[in-house]
Amino acid sequence: MTLEQHPAHGDYPDPGENTAIPNICEALSILGAKWSFMVIAQLSGGPQRFKQLLRNVKVVKTQSLTDTLRHLEATGVVRREVFPTIPVTVEYSLTRKGHDFRRVIDEMEQWVEKWKPKNQDNL
């Protein structure tokens, strides 16, 4: 008996026919950058400069933050805005897509809280 036929699991479509899988894979590729969750969480509070992000996401190194921001910008989650000041000011903020993605992260957090083992507070 396959998972799709198992009565406890209901009637699931054949995974080969499930159009949600490529979409979910795309969403997970956005989170493929190691620090994406933390950067999105920080930027959900409003725009920040690079040094602010570096201070607020304490565990990330400079190059890793640079790579993560580039990845999130390339996927349309983060907007990089350059202001013509001396010295030049650069701010990062979430796009509309980024704000929507924050809701996905919130849902995932609720799922983890619901299902984590009782003795693991730091899962």
C-alpha positions as CSV (number, residue, x, y, z in Angstrom):
1,M,0.0,0.0,0.0
2,T,1.5,3.4,-1.0
3,L,1.2,6.5,1.1
4,E,-1.3,7.9,-1.4
5,Q,-3.6,4.9,-0.7
6,H,-3.1,4.7,3.0
7,P,-6.5,5.5,4.7
8,A,-4.8,7.4,7.6
9,H,-3.3,9.8,5.1
10,G,-6.4,10.4,3.0
11,D,-6.4,10.6,-0.8
12,Y,-3.3,12.4,-1.9
13,P,-2.6,13.1,-5.5
14,D,0.3,11.3,-7.2
15,P,3.5,13.3,-6.3
16,G,4.4,13.2,-10.0
17,E,1.2,15.1,-10.8
18,N,1.4,17.6,-7.9
19,T,2.0,21.0,-9.4
20,A,2.7,22.4,-5.9
21,I,6.0,20.6,-5.6
22,P,7.9,22.8,-8.1
23,N,6.5,25.9,-6.4
24,I,7.5,24.6,-3.0
25,C,11.0,23.8,-4.3
26,E,11.2,27.4,-5.6
27,A,10.3,28.8,-2.2
28,L,12.8,26.5,-0.5
29,S,15.5,27.7,-2.9
30,I,14.9,31.3,-1.7
31,L,15.7,30.0,1.8
32,G,18.7,28.1,0.5
33,A,21.0,30.9,1.6
34,K,22.0,30.0,5.1
35,W,21.0,33.2,6.8
36,S,17.8,34.0,4.8
37,F,15.4,33.4,7.7
38,M,17.3,35.8,10.0
39,V,17.7,38.5,7.4
40,I,14.0,38.4,6.4
41,A,13.1,38.5,10.1
42,Q,15.3,41.6,10.7
43,L,14.1,43.4,7.7
44,S,10.5,42.8,8.5
45,G,10.9,45.5,11.2
46,G,11.9,48.1,8.5
47,P,14.8,49.1,6.3
48,Q,18.3,48.6,7.6
49,R,21.8,49.5,6.4
50,F,24.4,46.7,6.0
51,K,26.2,47.5,9.3
52,Q,22.9,47.5,11.2
53,L,22.1,44.0,9.8
54,L,25.6,42.8,10.6
55,R,25.1,43.9,14.2
56,N,21.6,42.6,14.5
57,V,22.3,39.2,12.9
58,K,25.2,38.6,15.3
59,V,26.1,35.1,14.1
60,V,26.7,36.0,10.4
61,K,30.0,37.0,9.0
62,T,30.4,39.9,6.5
63,Q,30.8,37.8,3.4
64,S,27.9,35.5,4.3
65,L,25.6,38.5,4.8
66,T,26.7,40.0,1.5
67,D,26.0,36.7,-0.3
68,T,22.6,36.3,1.5
69,L,21.5,39.8,0.6
70,R,22.6,39.3,-3.1
71,H,20.6,36.1,-3.2
72,L,17.5,37.6,-1.6
73,E,17.8,40.6,-3.9
74,A,18.1,38.4,-7.0
75,T,15.0,36.4,-6.0
76,G,13.0,39.6,-5.5
77,V,12.6,39.3,-1.7
78,V,14.9,42.2,-0.7
79,R,15.3,45.7,-2.3
80,R,18.7,47.4,-2.2
81,E,18.4,51.2,-2.4
82,V,21.4,53.5,-2.9
83,F,21.1,57.1,-1.7
84,P,23.4,59.7,-3.3
85,T,25.0,60.9,-0.1
86,I,28.6,61.3,0.9
87,P,29.5,58.7,1.8
88,V,27.0,56.7,-0.2
89,T,24.2,55.2,1.9
90,V,22.7,51.8,1.0
91,E,19.6,50.5,2.7
92,Y,18.0,47.1,2.4
93,S,14.3,46.5,2.8
94,L,11.7,43.8,2.1
95,T,9.8,43.9,-1.1
96,R,6.1,43.0,-1.2
97,K,7.2,39.5,-2.0
98,G,9.5,39.6,1.0
99,H,6.7,40.7,3.4
100,D,4.5,38.0,2.0
101,F,7.3,35.5,2.6
102,R,7.6,36.6,6.2
103,R,4.1,35.2,6.7
104,V,5.4,31.8,5.5
105,I,8.2,32.0,8.0
106,D,5.6,32.8,10.8
107,E,3.5,29.8,9.8
108,M,6.6,27.5,9.8
109,E,7.5,28.8,13.3
110,Q,4.0,28.0,14.5
111,W,4.3,24.5,13.0
112,V,7.6,23.9,14.8
113,E,6.2,25.1,18.1
114,K,3.2,22.8,17.7
115,W,5.2,19.7,16.8
116,K,8.6,20.0,18.5
117,P,9.3,17.4,21.3
118,K,8.3,18.8,24.7
119,N,11.8,18.5,26.0
120,Q,13.4,20.6,23.2
121,D,12.8,24.3,23.9
122,N,15.6,25.4,21.5
123,L,14.7,23.4,18.3
